[in-house]
Amino acid sequence: LEESLPHEYTRTVELVPFHCAVVPKTLCGELLKILQKTAPLGQDFLHLKRVRPRPGEASMLEVLLTRTEAPVPQDVAALLESKGHGATTVAEVPRHGAMTRAQLASFSQHWPLTYRR
């Protein structure tokens, strides 16, 4: 007899593009308050951590803004522009949350995740 797991437990990472801002730690709190009101990640992306440290730049953070199919909200764009951080990049993040520790290790190489059993 062989155990058969649902597809969710064996799938490989599938990436989706998000607008991402690179901001100093001092600006992050203000930016997150606006994002919570104008652009919540939504039910489909609760597994993603919204912020991660910028590799090689201790004082900078990368913040997920919105899916690339949606425009960056005007309030967010205005704040970033006023603080001199108007340019955004694109980050490829996992579409699905990890169902196993192995998936968590694999998926987290792209963007940090929250692991929920």
C-alpha positions in Angstrom: 0.0 0.0 0.0 1.3 3.5 -0.9 0.2 6.6 0.9 -1.2 9.2 -1.5 -1.1 12.8 -0.4 -3.2 15.6 -1.9 -1.5 17.8 -4.5 -1.1 20.7 -2.0 1.5 18.6 0.0 3.7 17.7 -3.0 3.5 20.7 -5.3 6.6 22.7 -6.3 6.8 26.5 -5.8 4.8 28.6 -8.2 5.8 32.3 -8.3 3.7 35.4 -8.8 5.1 39.0 -9.3 4.5 41.7 -6.7 5.5 45.4 -6.6 8.1 45.8 -4.0 9.6 48.9 -2.4 13.0 49.2 -0.8 12.8 51.5 2.2 14.8 52.4 5.3 13.7 50.8 8.5 12.6 54.2 9.8 9.9 54.5 7.0 8.6 51.0 7.3 6.0 51.6 10.1 4.4 54.5 8.3 4.3 52.6 5.0 2.7 49.5 6.6 -0.1 51.5 8.2 -1.1 52.9 4.8 -0.7 49.5 3.2 -3.0 47.8 5.8 -5.8 50.3 4.9 -5.3 50.7 1.1 -3.7 47.4 -0.1 -4.1 44.4 2.3 -2.5 41.3 1.0 -5.8 39.5 1.1 -6.8 35.9 1.9 -4.8 34.3 -0.9 -1.5 35.7 0.3 -1.7 35.4 4.1 1.2 33.0 4.0 3.6 35.8 2.9 5.5 38.0 5.3 5.0 41.5 4.0 8.6 42.7 4.9 12.0 41.1 4.6 15.5 42.5 5.3 17.4 43.7 2.2 20.3 41.4 1.6 23.6 43.2 2.1 21.9 46.5 3.4 21.3 46.3 7.1 19.3 49.5 7.3 17.0 48.7 4.4 13.9 46.6 4.1 11.9 45.2 1.1 8.2 45.6 1.5 5.5 43.9 -0.7 3.1 46.5 -2.0 0.6 44.9 -4.5 0.4 42.3 -7.2 1.9 43.7 -10.4 -1.5 43.4 -12.1 -2.8 46.2 -9.8 -1.4 49.7 -9.7 0.4 50.8 -6.5 -2.1 52.8 -4.5 -1.8 56.6 -4.8 -1.3 57.1 -1.0 1.6 54.6 -1.0 3.2 56.0 -4.2 2.9 59.6 -2.8 4.5 58.6 0.5 7.4 56.7 -1.2 7.9 59.6 -3.6 7.9 62.2 -0.8 10.6 60.3 1.1 12.8 59.7 -2.0 12.0 56.1 -2.5 9.5 56.3 -5.4 11.1 53.6 -7.6 9.6 50.1 -7.1 11.0 46.7 -8.1 9.3 43.4 -8.9 9.7 40.5 -6.4 8.7 37.0 -7.4 6.9 35.4 -4.4 5.3 32.0 -3.7 1.6 31.8 -4.8 0.8 29.2 -2.2 1.7 28.6 1.4 3.8 25.7 2.5 2.1 22.6 3.7 5.2 20.7 4.7 8.6 21.6 6.2 10.3 20.6 2.9 8.0 23.0 1.0 8.7 25.7 3.6 12.5 25.4 3.0 12.0 25.5 -0.8 9.4 28.2 -1.0 11.2 30.5 1.6 14.2 30.8 -0.7 12.1 33.2 -2.8 10.3 35.2 0.0 9.8 34.6 3.7 6.6 32.7 4.6 4.5 32.1 7.7 4.2 28.4 8.3 0.7 27.3 9.3 0.0 23.6 9.8 
